[in-house]
Amino acid sequence: MSREAAILGTRAYTVFAGKLAAVDRELIRLGWLFDLRQGGTELTFEKKLEESPHTAAERGARTLDLVVDTVRNTARHF
């Protein structure tokens, strides 16, 4: 649910122990998802959509594009 929360504008964190999926790496790169394994991440639990330059719909569309691109790129290798 961390991906969904991040797309909706809720500060979301991951502590996933395995290799991160490409979508998680991109969400981290965009600053939408925070990796607590890296250390130095301040924990906050506020939803602050007004600080985001993107609406939830725009973020959802961007994430969908990212997922589709990742699937297409992966499919080329098979």
Beta strands, then each sheet from edge to edge (+ up, - down):
strand 1: 12-14
strand 2: 33-35
sheet 1: 1+ 2+
end
